[in-house]
């Protein structure tokens, strides 16, 4: 048997090591404060609010997608089909101005001037099939963003909005639009459009105003080097213009009569080159 004194000595280090892994208190937990309802006696709303058309959907006329593959569809043809279906509509989800409509109709002959941007594809609805995302540039730095769902052999537009956009991003199945804030300098609007299965359309599920950091100033360009001030670019000495000193006199003979200032300048340059 192990003596009692030896057993006690073995237990001491074991109990000492247990302190390193113990939980320590982070201090008192602040008391949770729930929301407080203000003006609980307000009557319920009976008149519906103004409908801005966020949940409007529309079938694209004349466009067929038999296999449900939106990548096989020409995005310019999709936008032109909608423009031709609503030629006199200049506002709302179908609103296109005359100049943009003419440019869309002329995309085939002038592709560089076509306002329809590069299409993108993403499964926005979660059904395993990609949707078509199209952008259209318009006057006053406006951009129209439209999304199309392939269903029943055709296309259904499930989103349409027009904004002065800073950027457009895809995050998971959300389409996030960053737009300029008109009345609050230094801020921007960020709207996350998400698929709503009940309405079967894309809805602006989250909308916020965010402060943005100003772009840092660009560093000033370094001044251009002056070749005349750079000793590496100094003119080379002219060996023919150098004058030898007469032995024992310490002075050079004078310039040849009629030579003028040009030879004197050459001699000075020669001395400068010899000194360097």
N, C-alpha and C positions, 0 to 999 in steps of 0.2 A: 504493500500500500504506500501511496505517496504521503509523506508527512503533511500535517495541516499547514505548517509554516510555508512549505514549498508550494502548496496549492494556492495559498493566499498571494504569494509572490507572482504566480502566473496570471491571476485574475486582475492585478493592478494595471498592466499595460492594456488589457482588453477593454476595461472600462474607460481608460483615458482616450482611446481612439474613437469611442462612440460620439464624442462631442463635436467632431469635425463635420459630421453629416446631419446634425440636428437642424430643424427649422428654427428660424429666428424671426421675431416679430418685426414687421415693417412699420409699426406705429398704429395709431387709431384709425379705423376706417370711417371716412366721412359718411354722414347719414344721407341716405338716398332721399331725394326730393322729387315727388311725382308731379306731373302736370296739373295745373290748376285751371279749371274752366272759368273763363270770364263771360259775363253776361249770359248766364244759363237760361234766362227767360226769353231770349230772342225767339221769334216765331220761326217755324220751319219754312224753307224756301219752296214756293209753289210755282213760280214762273221759271222756266228753263233759261239758263244763260245764253248769251249769243253764241251761235255755232260758227266757229271759224274754219270748219272743214278739215280738222286734223284727222278725223277718222274716215274721210271719204275714200272710197275705192272705185276703180273704174276699169272696165275691160278695154284692152287695146284693140281697136277694130282692125281686122284684116291681117293680123299677125298670128301665124300658126307655129306651135312648138310641139310637134307630134310626140317626140321622145322625152319631153320635159327637160331638155338640155338647153339652158339659156345661152350657153357659149356658142351655139350654132346660129344664134339670132344676130342680125346686124343692128347694133344699137341706134345707128342713124335712121334706119328704116322704122324702128319703133317710135322714135321721137317724131319723125315726119308723119307717121300715121296719126299721132295725137294732134299735131299741128293742123293737118288737113281736116280732122274731124271737128276742130274748134277754130275756124279761121278768123272769127271776129271777137275772140275772147282775149282780153289784154290784162286781166287781173285774176286773182284766185289761183287755184292749183293748176289750172290749164293755161294761165295767162302767159302769152309770148308776144313781144312787141313785133311790129312789122319788119324791122331790120333783121332781127334774129330769125324770124320765120323765113325770110328770103334767103338768108345765109344757110339755114338748114336745108332748104330745098335745093340749094346749089352746092351741097357738099360733094356730090359725085364729080362735078367739073372743077371745083376749087377746094381740094381737101385741106390745104393749109389754112384757109379762111373759115373752115367748118367750126362752129361753136360747140359741137358735141365733143366732150372730152373723152379720154381713154376710159373704157368701161372697167368695172371691177365686179368680182363675183364672190359671194359669201353666203353660207347658209344662215340666214337671219331668222328663220322660223323654227329651226330645230327638226325639220322633217327629213334631213339627210340630203336635200337637193339645194343647189346654189340658187340664190336670187341674183338678179341683174341690177347693178347700181350705176346710174348714169348721171353725169354732170353737164350742165349747159351754161356757158358764159353768156352774160347779157350786159347791156350798157350800165353805166354807173357802178361798175365793179360788182355787180350782182351775179350770183351763181345759183342756178336752179338745180336741186338734187331730187332725183326720182328713183324709186325702187320698184321692181317688177317681180311678181311671183308667178312661176309657171304652174298652171293648173288647167285641167280639162282640155288639154291640147292647145292652149293659148296662153296669153299673158294678162295678168291683172295688176294694175298699178296699186301698190299698197302704201306709198308714201310720196308726197310732193311738197316741197317748200322752196322758198326763194329768200336768200340772205346775202349780206355782204360778208363773205366768209373769210376768216383768217386761215382755217385749216379744216380738213375732214379726216376723221380717224375711225378705224374699226377696232373695237375692243370686245373680244368674244363675239356675241351676236348683237351687240349694240353698235349703232352708228352715231358717233359723237361729232356734233357740229360746233365749231368755235366761231363766233360772229363778233363784229365790231359793236361796241357799246356807243350808241349815238350821243347820249347826254351825259355820260360819266367818263371823262378821260382817264386813261390808265386802268380801265376795267374792260372785261369782255363777257359776253354771254356764252355759256356752254350748255348745250341741250343734248341729252342722250335719248335717241329714238330707239324704242324696243318693240318687239313683236308682241301683240296682245292677242292671245288665242281666242278670247271671247268675241272681240270685235273683228278679228281676222284682218288686222291692219297694223301698221307701225304707228305708235303713239309717242309723243314727247313725254316720256316717263319721268325724267329728271331735268329740271331747268334751274340754273344757278348763275349768279353774277360773281365773277372771280377777278380779284386784283392781279394784274400782270406786272412783272418786273420790266422796267424799260431796258432796251438793248444797251449794252455797255458801249461807250464811245470807241470808235475805231482808232487805233494808234496812228499818229501822224507819220506820213511817209518820210523816210530819211532824205535829207537834202542831197542833190546830185553833186558828185565830186567835181571840182574844177581841175581840168587837166593841166592848166598853166600853174596852179598852186601845188601840184603833186610833184615832188622831186623825181619820182620815177619817170615822169613824162617830160622832164626838162629837155630842151633841145641839145643835141650832141654838138661837141666842139668841132669847128671847121679846121682841119690840120693845115690847110693852105693859108688860113688867116693868122696863124700863130707867128710871132716875131721872136727871133733868138736874141739874147743879150750879148753885146760885144764883150769879148774877154777883157777883164780888168776895169771896165768902165762902170758897170752896174746899171747902165741905162740902155734902152733900146733905141735904135735909129728912128727918126721921125717918119711920118707917113709920106708916101710918094706924092708929089704935088699933083693936084687934079683928081686924086682918088676919091675925095668927098667923104661924107659921113658913113657911107655903106661899109667901106673897109674898116673904118674905126670901130663900127658896131661889130663886125666880124672878129676883130682882134679882141674886143672886150668879151665876146662870147667864148672865144678860144681860151682866154685866161680863166673865165668862170669854169669852163669844162676841165682845164688842167687842175684848178684848185679842188674841184670835186673829186 
